[in-house]
Amino acid sequence: KAGREPTLNPAYLEMAEHYGTLILPARPGRPRDKAVVEGGVLIFKRWVIAKLRNRTFHSLDELNAAILECVDAINDRTMRRYRESRRERFELIDRPAMLPLPEPFEFGEWLGPLRVPPDYHVQVHGHHYSVPYRLTQQSVHARYTPRTVEIIHNATRVASHLRSERVGEKTTDRGHMPEHHLAWADHTPERYMAWAATIGPNALAVVRKILEDARHPAGALNACSTLQSICQKHEKARFELACRKAIEIRSVTVKSIRSILQHKLEQRCEATSTSALPTHGNVRGADYYNPNEATHAE
């Protein structure tokens, strides 16, 4: 504390605010700051401890029942100063001013101050929780309960997450991410597969093969992103034909598909017909090698 201004435990202060209670701490070694409390202790000693000191009790319930009788006697006793009993003053002054109890208070522990790292995730018991990215390099406090984790900045809650026990992992709220991180967050195989399916079966086959054959997932995702950009510059039908051509020539790469579109090769059919072969006595044809046919004369 600074002078007479107390510094309260955050969890204790939060509980007091929840129940609408004012806390006025006494200074260390200053019993006059809590004269009412000290007076109550003296009354309890005289009217309970002194009264019961010679009695023997065989259970806690029996002792509590005897103490309750003494407390009732104290509350019903008329005080000389007010000429009323404590019970009468409670019914007259306190009870009318009492408010309904709120929901039960959920105790939470506090952690901090914590400096927000560049990835805008603060660590609470091994798990990382996101905060708004604008708070990077600023100090925050964390309040955690068995169920939730709240991040507080300048007495304002800026983030709330369900608590996780997965050490080393992250819980991220998309609303806390900058725009360029949001774009990368959507950079997933499922997203590109769904996009390719809207183009056609050949585009889907190309994307699937790129994802399956990649040495590193990030490289495959970048390739799919480039394919998507290429598709946006051409008609979907042309892009689908270019993917079919790439599959036919067994060159399923971004470079091949780009080249096919640039040179308009997707319209050219692959020469597969044997009728284009010249007629010659030494050219026997596919039927000659059919094992089901009769043996050919030499």
C-alpha positions in Angstrom: 0.0 0.0 0.0 1.0 3.6 -0.5 0.3 5.5 2.7 -3.2 4.6 3.7 -4.3 3.6 0.2 -4.6 -0.3 0.3 -3.7 -2.6 -2.6 -6.2 -5.4 -2.7 -5.8 -8.9 -3.9 -7.4 -9.1 -7.4 -9.4 -12.2 -6.7 -10.6 -10.9 -3.4 -11.6 -7.6 -4.9 -13.4 -9.3 -7.7 -15.4 -11.4 -5.2 -16.3 -8.2 -3.3 -17.5 -6.5 -6.5 -19.5 -9.5 -7.5 -21.4 -9.4 -4.2 -21.5 -5.5 -4.0 -19.3 -5.4 -0.9 -17.0 -2.6 0.2 -13.6 -3.7 1.5 -11.8 -1.4 4.0 -8.6 -3.2 5.1 -7.1 -2.3 8.5 -3.5 -1.2 8.7 -1.0 -3.7 10.1 -0.6 -3.2 13.9 -3.4 -0.7 14.1 -6.2 -2.3 16.1 -8.2 0.9 16.3 -8.8 0.6 12.5 -11.0 -2.4 13.3 -12.5 -1.4 16.6 -15.9 -2.8 15.8 -14.4 -6.2 14.9 -12.2 -6.2 18.0 -15.3 -5.4 20.1 -17.2 -8.3 18.5 -14.4 -10.6 19.4 -14.5 -9.4 23.0 -18.3 -10.0 23.2 -17.9 -13.5 21.8 -15.3 -14.3 24.4 -17.4 -13.1 27.3 -20.8 -14.5 26.2 -19.8 -17.7 24.4 -16.3 -18.9 25.3 -16.5 -17.9 29.0 -20.0 -19.3 29.3 -19.2 -22.6 27.8 -15.7 -23.1 29.2 -16.8 -25.6 31.9 -19.0 -27.7 29.7 -18.0 -30.9 28.0 -19.1 -31.7 24.5 -18.9 -35.0 22.8 -19.4 -33.9 19.1 -19.0 -30.9 16.9 -22.7 -30.7 16.3 -23.4 -30.5 20.0 -20.8 -27.7 20.4 -22.3 -25.8 17.4 -25.8 -26.1 18.9 -24.6 -24.6 22.2 -22.8 -21.8 20.4 -25.9 -21.0 18.4 -27.9 -20.7 21.7 -25.3 -18.2 23.0 -25.4 -16.2 19.7 -29.2 -16.0 19.8 -28.9 -14.6 23.4 -26.4 -12.0 22.3 -28.6 -10.9 19.4 -31.7 -10.7 21.6 -30.0 -8.7 24.4 -30.9 -5.0 24.5 -27.9 -2.7 24.0 -27.6 0.2 26.4 -26.4 2.6 23.7 -29.3 2.1 21.3 -31.9 0.6 23.7 -32.6 -2.0 21.1 -31.3 -5.5 20.5 -29.0 -6.4 17.6 -31.8 -8.4 16.0 -34.2 -5.5 16.2 -31.7 -3.2 14.5 -31.0 -5.8 11.8 -34.7 -6.1 11.0 -35.1 -2.3 11.0 -32.0 -1.1 9.1 -30.2 -4.0 7.4 -32.8 -6.3 6.1 -34.7 -3.7 4.1 -31.5 -2.6 2.4 -30.4 -6.2 1.5 -30.3 -7.2 -2.2 -31.0 -10.6 -3.7 -27.8 -12.7 -4.0 -26.4 -12.9 -7.5 -25.2 -16.1 -9.2 -22.5 -17.9 -7.1 -19.1 -16.4 -7.4 -16.7 -18.5 -9.5 -13.2 -18.1 -8.0 -10.5 -17.3 -10.6 -6.8 -17.0 -10.2 -4.8 -14.2 -11.8 -1.6 -14.3 -13.7 0.6 -11.4 -14.9 1.6 -9.0 -16.0 2.2 -10.8 -19.3 3.8 -9.2 -22.3 2.0 -10.1 -25.5 4.5 -11.6 -28.0 4.6 -10.9 -31.7 2.2 -13.9 -32.4 -0.4 -12.2 -30.1 -0.9 -15.4 -28.0 -0.2 -15.3 -24.3 0.7 -18.4 -22.4 -1.4 -19.6 -19.4 -0.2 -22.9 -17.9 1.4 -24.1 -21.1 -1.4 -23.3 -23.5 -1.4 -20.2 -25.7 -4.5 -18.0 -26.0 -5.0 -15.2 -28.6 -5.6 -11.6 -27.8 -6.3 -8.8 -30.4 -3.1 -8.4 -32.5 -3.0 -4.6 -31.8 -1.9 -5.4 -28.2 1.4 -6.9 -29.4 4.2 -6.0 -27.0 1.8 -4.6 -24.4 1.2 -5.9 -20.9 -2.0 -7.8 -20.0 -3.2 -9.9 -17.1 -4.9 -13.3 -17.3 -7.7 -14.5 -15.1 -8.4 -18.2 -15.3 -10.9 -20.6 -13.8 -11.3 -24.3 -14.3 -13.5 -23.5 -17.3 -12.5 -20.2 -18.8 -9.5 -17.9 -19.5 -10.0 -14.2 -19.7 -7.4 -11.6 -20.8 -7.6 -8.2 -19.2 -6.0 -5.0 -20.5 -6.3 -1.7 -18.7 -9.1 -3.1 -16.5 -11.0 -4.2 -19.7 -11.6 -7.7 -20.8 -10.2 -8.0 -24.3 -10.5 -11.8 -24.8 -12.3 -14.8 -23.4 -11.6 -18.5 -24.2 -12.6 -21.9 -23.0 -9.7 -23.3 -21.0 -7.6 -26.0 -22.6 -5.1 -28.4 -20.9 -3.3 -29.1 -24.2 0.3 -27.9 -23.4 2.1 -26.3 -26.3 -1.0 -25.8 -28.5 -2.9 -22.6 -29.4 -6.5 -21.4 -29.1 -7.1 -18.6 -31.6 -10.1 -16.3 -32.1 -10.3 -15.3 -35.8 -11.4 -11.8 -34.7 -8.0 -11.3 -33.1 -6.1 -11.9 -36.3 -4.8 -9.3 -38.8 -6.1 -9.5 -42.4 -3.0 -11.1 -43.8 -3.1 -13.8 -41.1 -6.8 -14.4 -41.8 -5.9 -15.1 -45.5 -3.3 -17.6 -44.4 -5.7 -19.2 -42.0 -7.9 -20.1 -44.9 -4.9 -21.6 -46.7 -6.0 -25.3 -46.2 -6.2 -28.4 -48.4 -9.9 -28.7 -47.8 -10.5 -25.1 -49.1 -8.5 -25.8 -52.3 -10.2 -29.1 -52.9 -13.6 -27.5 -52.5 -12.6 -24.7 -55.0 -11.3 -27.2 -57.5 -14.5 -29.2 -57.3 -16.4 -26.2 -58.6 -14.2 -26.1 -61.7 -14.4 -29.7 -62.8 -13.1 -33.2 -62.2 -9.8 -32.6 -63.9 -9.0 -29.5 -61.8 -9.9 -31.5 -58.7 -7.6 -34.4 -59.8 -4.7 -31.9 -60.4 -5.1 -30.3 -57.0 -5.4 -33.7 -55.3 -2.2 -34.9 -57.0 -0.3 -31.7 -56.1 -1.3 -32.1 -52.4 -0.5 -35.8 -52.3 2.9 -35.6 -54.1 4.3 -32.5 -52.4 7.4 -32.9 -50.2 6.2 -30.2 -47.9 2.5 -29.2 -47.2 3.3 -25.5 -47.3 4.8 -25.8 -50.9 1.7 -27.7 -52.0 -0.6 -25.0 -50.6 1.3 -22.3 -52.3 1.1 -24.2 -55.6 -2.7 -24.5 -55.2 -2.9 -20.8 -54.4 -1.0 -20.0 -57.7 -3.4 -22.3 -59.6 -6.3 -20.4 -58.3 -4.7 -17.1 -59.4 -4.1 -18.6 -62.8 -7.7 -19.8 -63.1 -9.0 -16.3 -62.3 -7.2 -14.9 -65.4 -8.9 -17.5 -67.7 -12.2 -19.0 -68.3 -13.1 -21.9 -66.1 -13.7 -24.1 -69.1 -10.2 -23.4 -70.5 -8.6 -24.1 -67.1 -10.4 -27.4 -66.8 -9.2 -28.4 -70.3 -5.7 -27.3 -69.4 -5.8 -29.6 -66.3 -7.0 -32.5 -68.5 -4.1 -31.8 -70.9 -1.6 -31.7 -68.0 -2.9 -35.1 -66.8 -2.6 -36.6 -70.4 1.0 -35.5 -70.8 1.7 -36.6 -67.2 3.0 -33.2 -66.2 0.8 -32.1 -63.4 2.6 -28.9 -62.4 1.8 -25.3 -62.1 4.4 -24.5 -64.7 2.9 -26.9 -67.2 -0.7 -25.7 -66.8 0.4 -22.1 -67.1 2.3 -22.9 -70.3 -0.6 -24.9 -71.8 -2.9 -21.9 -71.3 -0.4 -19.3 -72.6 0.1 -21.3 -75.8 -3.5 -22.4 -76.1 -2.5 -26.1 -76.1 -5.6 -27.3 -74.2 -7.6 -27.4 -77.5 -5.1 -29.7 -79.3 -6.0 -33.4 -79.1 -3.3 -35.9 -78.5 -2.6 -37.9 -81.6 -3.5 -41.4 -80.5 -5.1 -42.9 -83.7 -3.1 -45.6 -85.5 -4.7 -44.6 -88.8 -2.1 -41.9 -89.2 0.6 -44.5 -89.6 1.7 -45.2 -93.2 0.6 -48.4 -94.9 3.5 -50.8 -95.3 4.0 -54.5 -95.4 6.2 -54.5 -92.3 3.6 -52.6 -90.2 1.4 -55.4 -88.8 -0.9 -53.5 -86.4 -2.2 -54.2 -82.9 -4.3 -57.2 -84.0 -1.2 -59.1 -85.0 -0.1 -59.3 -81.3 -3.5 -60.4 -80.0 -2.9 -63.8 -78.3 -6.5 -64.8 -78.9 -6.0 -64.7 -82.7 -4.8 -67.7 -84.7 -1.1 -68.2 -85.1 0.2 -66.0 -88.0 2.1 -67.6 -90.7 5.7 -66.5 -91.1 
